[in-house]
């Protein structure tokens, strides 16, 4: 039990650093644009190369875990992360900077997919996964503070050197904290291609679509909520920024608080998810009907709070959606596909807002919230 507790705690520490990495990236963009002498559209290429690496990791993580085990897969992900951070820390050429994002996306995608898979196979998986993703939120809140502080006395690339150094002991710890054996070994040898088999499962496809919609909703509000508050509710930049911080704090708090409360109330995982999804719809409706910025800000905090547990809960129910040998692959594919929802749907929200006005963010969000609820209904039926 103590060994398992150590592996869970190390999972949380890794996710904090993964969250820090996500948090520093946006803060470093202006410095990178100025250093390389490129514009915003050009620097945006890194989002696509990072996503390619992330999807590659997600699609192959299941086979890697099955063949080499959790420990080796985490060592591979940690090694890719450290190497990519070191390369960025040495300030490569712009072409090298773009290319290394594939390695960075692969490392982060592999770490996330394998840790989600590992915790999904433990008792109380829903609570463990909610805490795991809550610690990601903690890191995402700390990341901008770290980057902003370091940029006052150091160039942007040195932030990556600090992150590489911070991750080395965590990566080394995976060598001792996690099992070498494959968790699903008792299910017998793999039959056929795991990825192809998983993608032929309607349950897995629905779960992927569910996370595409979820991450698209979370990121669209996160990216455009500030502009909505300023343009539609005439909020000052400082006030709008504080309200968006409330959104992200709500997301983190929801992951820490809702699952334990649901457990005390005797709710099933499915019932808890329905309650959260209903809360998402109600929060978007509150923002839509808000007479002023203060109410809209409160609605954003509630939206983050109810959104928080949705992603980890979707990961937790995968063992109920497919056979055991496919669980690592299914979780990896879901994790990989979600990053495209976080790119495509916020882009679509911005395109609609650019032509019709940023007020469209809220009906756009409502459509995604209702679609999310409908897909969960289909998943819940298949779980029964």
Secondary structure by P-SEA (a helix, b strand, c coil): caaaaaaaaaaaaaaaaaaaaaaacccaaaaaaaaacccccccaaaaaaaaaaaaaaaacaaaaaaaccaaaaaaaaaaaaaaaaaaaaacccaaaaaaaaaaaaaaaaaaaaaaaaaaaaccaaaaaaaaaaaaaaaaaaaaaaaaaaaaacccaaaaaaaaaaaaaaaaaaaaccccccccccccccccccaaaaaaacaaaaaaaaaaaaaaaaaaaaaacaaaaaaacccccaaaaaaaaaaaaaaaaaaaacaaaaaaaacccaaaaaaaaaaaaaaaaaaaaacccaaaaaaaaaaaaaaacaaaaaaaaaccccccccaaaaaaaaaaaaaaaaaccaaaaaaaaaaaccccaaaaaaaaaaaaaaaaaaaaaaaac
